[in-house]
Amino acid sequence: MTLAAFADALISKKSLALLAPAILLVGSALAIGQNAPPPAAPPSLVPMAQPAPAAAAQREPPQPAVTTPIERGLSTAQKKEVEGIIKEFLVKNPEILIEAQNALEAKMDKLNAERVAGAIKSNASEIFRPKASPVVGNAKGDVTVIEFFDYNCGYCKRAFDDIARLVDRDKQVKIIMKEFPILSKGSEEAAKVALAAKLQGKYWEVHRGLLEASGQASEASALRVAEKNNLDMARLKKDMASAEVKKEIDDTRALAAKLGIQGTPHFLVGDRIIPGAPENLYDQMSKLVAEVRKEGCKVC
């Protein structure tokens, strides 16, 4: 049954007699609210009140209890009867609750999408034209994909094959990798190794090795991956502790906070969003890449 049917059910001879006073009372309450005095100024703007003399306080007559029109409206029995009508309707038609929940979720999703779109626009330069973030694929590609990830994130590991597939199949895609270590100390250690490897031109190799490896990522496991890829280990360890590597991780965390990103993986395809790692991630990314390529990106 729909919400319209719910309204019809309430407007029966019996329920109308109960609800009519309530409707009138709500209208009265709204009218009173419109004529209410403006709210008091914030405490910081109000001078400190001086305590009134005790004698003056004693001369003030007691204030009568204030009641609202609604409180003076339906009797207790009438209120219970209205509640009973509503409860009976919802018990017999529980799908109305699902309908309301779906409507709420749709509204919240829309509001969140609008908020994120505004955040993307406000931080477009930092998102799409970062100075130090690793880039794979075509550095001059016509569509930019951004991934926020953590090396200890199981979903990031699962998503890697789809990212690699996109890099191999679409030679015009630019992918910006945002090291976002949020799960553990080992995640940050691995991120530092990968960013240090970038300074030797081996970022993608180490990145792939870390995401394809089993077990938890840590400094030790990341150094083993780097060694297998023939990096200069002495230089790598020095670069891991550099201000440049630290700044990239700090900047990514700050950017994620601005965008409201709290988990990994998280993808941006132009100004489109893919949260998480859906089973059909490659198909979704390819579809959004085609859309951005055709329609353009308003903020990139």
C-alpha positions in Angstrom: 0.0 0.0 0.0 1.3 3.5 -0.9 1.5 6.6 1.2 -1.5 7.9 -0.6 -3.5 4.9 0.6 -2.2 5.5 4.1 -3.7 9.0 3.9 -7.0 7.6 2.6 -7.1 5.1 5.5 -6.7 7.8 8.0 -9.4 10.0 6.5 -12.2 7.7 7.5 -15.3 9.0 9.4 -13.8 7.7 12.6 -10.2 8.9 12.2 -11.2 12.2 10.6 -13.1 13.2 13.7 -9.9 12.5 15.7 -7.4 14.0 13.3 -9.3 17.2 12.4 -8.7 18.9 15.8 -5.0 17.9 15.6 -4.6 19.4 12.1 -6.2 22.7 13.3 -4.0 22.7 16.4 -0.9 22.1 14.3 -1.9 25.1 12.2 -2.3 27.2 15.3 1.1 26.2 16.5 2.7 27.2 13.2 0.9 30.6 13.3 2.1 31.1 16.9 5.6 30.1 15.9 5.6 32.7 13.0 4.7 35.4 15.5 7.1 34.3 18.2 9.8 36.8 19.2 13.3 36.3 17.6 15.7 34.0 19.4 18.1 35.5 22.0 21.5 36.5 20.9 24.4 34.0 21.5 25.7 34.0 25.0 29.0 35.6 23.9 27.0 38.7 22.7 24.8 39.1 25.7 26.2 41.1 28.6 26.5 39.3 31.9 23.2 39.6 33.7 23.4 41.1 37.2 21.5 39.1 40.0 18.2 40.7 41.0 17.8 41.9 44.6 16.1 39.3 46.7 13.2 41.7 47.6 12.4 42.3 44.0 12.4 38.6 43.2 9.9 38.0 46.0 7.5 40.6 44.6 7.3 39.0 41.2 4.1 36.9 40.9 4.5 33.2 40.0 4.4 32.6 36.2 1.5 30.4 35.0 2.4 27.1 33.4 2.6 27.5 29.6 0.8 24.9 27.5 0.8 24.6 23.7 -2.3 24.4 21.6 -1.5 20.7 20.8 -1.3 20.0 24.5 -4.7 21.5 25.0 -6.1 19.7 21.9 -6.7 15.9 21.7 -7.6 14.2 24.9 -5.5 11.3 26.1 -8.1 8.8 24.9 -8.1 10.5 21.5 -4.4 10.5 21.2 -4.3 6.8 22.0 -6.9 6.1 19.4 -5.0 8.0 16.7 -1.8 6.1 17.6 -3.8 2.8 17.4 -5.0 3.6 13.9 -1.5 4.4 12.7 0.0 1.3 14.4 -2.7 -1.0 13.0 -2.1 0.4 9.5 1.7 0.0 9.7 1.4 -3.6 11.1 -0.9 -4.5 8.2 1.2 -2.7 5.6 4.9 -2.9 6.8 6.1 -2.3 3.2 5.3 1.4 3.8 8.2 1.5 6.2 10.5 0.1 3.5 9.2 2.7 1.0 9.9 5.5 3.5 13.4 4.1 4.2 14.2 3.8 0.5 13.1 7.4 0.0 15.3 8.6 2.9 18.3 6.7 1.6 17.8 8.1 -1.9 17.6 11.6 -0.4 20.7 11.1 1.6 22.6 9.7 -1.4 21.7 12.7 -3.4 22.8 15.1 -0.7 26.1 13.3 -0.2 26.7 13.3 -4.0 26.1 17.0 -4.1 28.4 17.5 -1.2 31.2 15.4 -2.8 30.7 17.2 -6.1 31.2 20.5 -4.4 34.3 19.2 -2.6 35.8 17.9 -5.9 35.2 21.3 -7.5 36.8 23.1 -4.6 39.9 20.9 -4.7 40.2 20.2 -8.4 43.8 21.3 -8.8 45.0 19.1 -5.9 43.0 16.1 -7.1 43.7 16.2 -10.9 47.0 18.0 -11.0 49.0 16.9 -8.0 52.7 17.7 -7.9 54.1 14.5 -6.3 51.5 11.7 -6.5 52.5 8.6 -8.6 51.0 8.4 -12.0 50.6 5.2 -14.1 49.2 4.8 -17.6 49.4 7.8 -19.9 50.6 10.9 -18.0 49.0 13.0 -20.7 45.8 11.0 -21.0 42.5 12.5 -21.8 40.6 11.0 -18.8 42.0 10.9 -15.3 41.2 8.2 -12.8 42.2 8.6 -9.1 42.4 5.7 -6.6 42.7 6.1 -2.8 44.0 2.8 -1.5 45.8 0.9 1.4 48.2 -2.0 0.9 46.5 -4.0 3.7 43.0 -3.5 2.2 41.6 -6.8 0.9 39.3 -5.0 -1.5 42.2 -2.9 -2.9 44.0 -6.2 -3.6 40.9 -7.5 -5.4 40.6 -4.3 -7.4 44.2 -4.3 -8.6 43.5 -6.7 -11.5 40.8 -4.3 -12.8 43.1 -1.3 -12.5 45.9 -3.2 -14.3 43.5 -4.3 -17.0 42.4 -0.7 -17.6 46.0 0.5 -17.8 46.8 -2.3 -20.4 43.7 -1.8 -22.5 43.1 1.9 -22.6 46.3 3.8 -23.5 44.7 7.2 -23.1 43.8 6.9 -19.4 45.9 8.6 -16.7 45.7 7.0 -13.3 46.8 9.0 -10.2 47.6 6.7 -7.2 46.8 8.2 -3.8 48.7 6.4 -1.0 46.1 6.4 1.8 47.4 4.2 4.6 44.6 4.0 7.2 44.5 0.4 8.4 47.8 -0.1 10.2 51.3 1.0 10.9 52.4 -1.6 8.3 50.2 0.1 5.7 52.1 3.4 6.2 55.5 1.6 6.1 54.6 0.0 2.8 53.3 3.3 1.4 56.7 4.9 2.2 58.5 2.1 0.4 56.3 2.5 -2.7 56.7 6.3 -2.8 60.5 5.9 -2.3 60.5 3.4 -5.2 58.8 6.1 -7.4 62.0 8.2 -7.0 63.9 5.4 -8.7 61.3 5.0 -11.4 60.0 1.7 -10.1 56.7 2.7 -8.5 54.4 0.5 -10.6 56.5 -2.6 -10.1 56.6 -2.2 -6.3 52.9 -1.3 -6.2 52.0 -4.4 -8.1 54.2 -6.6 -6.0 52.7 -5.2 -2.7 49.1 -5.7 -3.9 49.7 -9.2 -5.3 51.6 -10.4 -2.3 49.8 -12.5 0.3 49.8 -11.7 4.0 50.0 -8.3 5.8 52.1 -5.5 4.2 54.8 -4.1 6.4 58.2 -2.4 6.1 59.9 -5.8 6.0 57.6 -7.3 3.3 57.7 -4.1 1.3 61.5 -4.0 1.3 61.6 -7.6 0.1 59.4 -6.6 -2.9 61.7 -3.6 -3.6 64.8 -5.8 -3.5 63.2 -8.3 -5.9 62.8 -5.4 -8.3 66.5 -4.5 -8.1 66.2 -1.1 -6.4 69.1 0.7 -4.8 68.2 -0.3 -1.2 70.5 2.2 0.6 68.9 5.0 -1.4 65.4 3.6 -0.9 65.7 3.6 2.9 67.0 7.1 2.9 64.2 8.3 0.6 61.6 6.5 2.8 62.5 8.9 5.6 62.4 12.0 3.4 60.2 15.0 3.8 58.9 14.5 0.3 57.5 11.1 1.0 56.0 12.2 4.3 54.4 15.2 2.7 52.7 13.1 0.0 51.1 10.8 2.6 50.0 13.8 4.8 48.6 15.6 1.8 46.6 12.6 0.7 45.1 12.2 4.2 44.1 15.9 4.2 42.6 15.6 0.7 40.6 12.5 1.7 39.3 14.4 4.7 38.1 17.3 2.5 36.3 14.8 0.2 34.8 12.8 3.1 36.7 9.6 2.1 37.0 7.3 5.1 37.6 3.9 3.5 39.5 2.2 0.7 39.4 1.7 -2.2 37.8 4.9 -3.4 37.8 5.9 -7.1 37.2 9.1 -9.0 36.7 8.8 -12.8 36.8 12.5 -13.7 34.1 13.9 -11.5 32.3 10.6 -11.2 32.6 8.4 -8.1 33.0 4.7 -7.5 33.1 3.9 -3.8 34.5 0.5 -2.8 35.4 -2.3 -5.2 32.2 -3.7 -6.8 32.4 -7.1 -8.6 32.1 -5.3 -12.0 34.6 -2.6 -11.2 36.3 -2.8 -14.6 33.0 -2.5 -16.4 32.0 0.5 -14.3 35.3 2.2 -14.8 35.2 1.7 -18.5 31.7 3.0 -18.7 32.5 6.1 -16.7 35.8 6.7 -18.7 33.7 6.6 -21.9 31.2 9.0 -20.5 33.9 11.5 -19.4 35.6 11.1 -22.8 32.3 11.9 -24.5 30.8 14.5 -22.2 33.9 16.0 -20.6 34.7 16.7 -17.0 33.3 19.9 -15.6 35.9 20.4 -12.9 39.0 18.5 -14.2 
